[in-house]
Amino acid sequence: MDSKTQCKELEKRRLRAGRLLLKGVPQAEVARRVGVARSTVCGWARRLEQGGLDALRSTGLRGRPGSLDKADLRELKRILLKGALASGFATEVWTLGRVRKVLDEQFGVQLSESQVSRVLGRMGFSCQRPARRALQRDERAVREWKTKRWPALKKTLQKRGV
């Protein structure tokens, strides 16, 4: 079940409970009928009393509000698309740590790397290798490394039992 469907189902349950409460059904019985804790129904009853059935409807928002607004996310995207070199990093690769540093320096927002990953995912970015080869890549040196150096390293590792 996706999150939108789940939100709708939860809203239906709250509204059903609200209708039962409006009919005068005791909170304990409402809790039993809709399958929630009595304390949950108590909270719904308070919301119902203050704002009617509309107060039990879903706002579409779940969890803690994000620390970056839409303008911040647009600016972050612009920074990321300009590249890591433009932000003062030694290579063109964006890492979660680097994005985290940009968020702290540019927006004053301190997030963990897992939070940074979620923000980037919501923005449409994904973990991937760069689409382009590095400009400074030397194909001859890469071929030589693969045919000579790598096999020698593999032999050394096999001798060590690694």
C-alpha positions in Angstrom: 0.0 0.0 0.0 1.5 3.4 -1.0 1.6 6.3 1.4 -1.3 8.2 -0.3 -3.6 5.2 0.0 -2.5 4.7 3.6 -3.2 8.3 4.5 -6.7 8.0 3.0 -7.4 4.9 4.9 -6.3 6.5 8.2 -8.5 9.5 7.4 -11.5 7.2 6.8 -10.9 5.6 10.2 -10.7 9.0 12.0 -13.8 10.2 10.3 -15.7 7.0 11.2 -14.6 7.4 14.8 -15.7 11.1 14.7 -19.2 10.1 13.4 -19.5 7.5 16.2 -18.4 10.1 18.8 -21.0 12.6 17.4 -23.7 9.9 17.8 -22.7 9.6 21.5 -20.9 6.3 21.4 -18.4 6.1 24.4 -14.7 6.6 23.5 -13.8 3.1 24.7 -16.4 1.5 22.3 -15.2 3.8 19.5 -11.6 2.6 20.1 -12.7 -1.0 20.0 -14.8 -0.6 16.8 -12.1 1.2 14.8 -9.1 -0.7 16.3 -7.1 2.0 18.0 -6.0 2.8 21.5 -8.4 4.7 23.8 -5.9 7.5 24.1 -6.0 7.9 20.3 -9.7 8.3 20.4 -9.4 10.8 23.3 -7.1 13.0 21.1 -9.5 12.7 18.1 -12.4 13.7 20.4 -10.5 16.9 21.4 -9.9 17.7 17.8 -13.5 17.0 17.0 -14.7 19.2 19.8 -12.5 22.1 18.6 -13.0 21.9 14.8 -15.7 19.4 14.0 -15.2 16.6 11.4 -13.0 18.8 9.3 -10.4 18.7 12.1 -10.1 15.0 11.6 -9.4 15.2 7.9 -5.9 14.7 6.6 -3.8 17.7 5.9 -1.6 15.7 3.5 1.4 16.6 5.7 3.0 13.9 7.7 6.0 14.1 10.0 8.2 17.0 10.9 8.3 19.9 8.4 11.4 20.0 6.2 14.2 22.5 7.0 14.5 23.6 3.4 11.7 25.5 1.6 11.1 25.3 -2.2 13.4 28.3 -2.9 16.2 26.6 -0.9 15.7 23.4 -2.8 15.8 25.3 -6.2 19.1 27.0 -5.1 20.6 23.7 -3.9 19.7 22.1 -7.3 21.4 25.0 -9.1 24.5 24.6 -6.9 24.6 20.8 -7.5 24.2 21.2 -11.3 27.1 23.7 -11.5 29.3 21.0 -10.1 31.4 20.2 -7.1 34.4 22.1 -8.6 32.4 25.3 -8.7 31.7 24.8 -5.0 35.4 24.6 -4.2 35.9 20.8 -4.0 39.0 19.2 -5.5 37.0 16.8 -7.8 33.7 16.9 -9.7 32.2 14.1 -7.6 29.3 15.0 -5.3 29.2 12.9 -2.1 26.7 13.0 0.7 29.4 14.6 2.9 30.0 17.3 0.4 26.3 18.1 -0.1 26.0 18.1 3.7 28.8 20.7 3.9 27.1 22.9 1.2 23.8 22.7 3.1 25.5 23.8 6.3 27.5 26.6 4.7 24.9 28.0 2.3 21.7 27.4 4.1 22.7 27.0 7.8 21.0 23.6 7.8 22.7 20.7 9.6 21.5 17.3 8.4 22.8 13.7 8.8 24.0 12.0 5.6 20.9 9.8 5.6 18.7 12.9 5.7 20.8 14.5 2.9 20.2 11.3 0.9 16.4 11.6 1.4 16.4 15.3 0.4 18.4 14.5 -2.8 16.0 11.6 -3.6 13.0 13.9 -3.3 14.7 16.3 -5.6 15.1 13.6 -8.2 18.9 12.9 -7.7 20.1 9.4 -7.3 23.3 7.6 -6.5 25.1 6.9 -9.7 28.4 7.1 -11.4 29.1 10.2 -13.5 27.7 10.2 -17.0 30.9 11.6 -18.4 34.5 10.4 -18.2 36.9 12.7 -16.4 38.5 15.1 -18.8 41.9 14.3 -17.4 41.5 10.5 -17.9 44.4 8.9 -19.7 43.0 5.8 -21.5 46.5 4.4 -22.2 47.4 4.6 -18.5 44.1 3.0 -17.5 44.7 0.1 -20.0 48.2 -0.4 -18.7 47.1 -0.4 -15.1 44.4 -3.0 -15.9 46.8 -5.3 -17.8 49.9 -5.0 -15.6 49.4 -3.4 -12.2 46.0 -5.0 -11.3 47.0 -8.6 -12.0 50.2 -8.1 -10.0 48.1 -6.8 -7.1 45.7 -9.7 -7.3 48.6 -12.2 -7.1 50.0 -10.4 -4.0 46.6 -10.5 -2.4 46.2 -14.2 -3.2 49.6 -15.0 -1.7 48.5 -13.3 1.5 45.3 -15.2 1.6 43.1 -12.1 1.4 
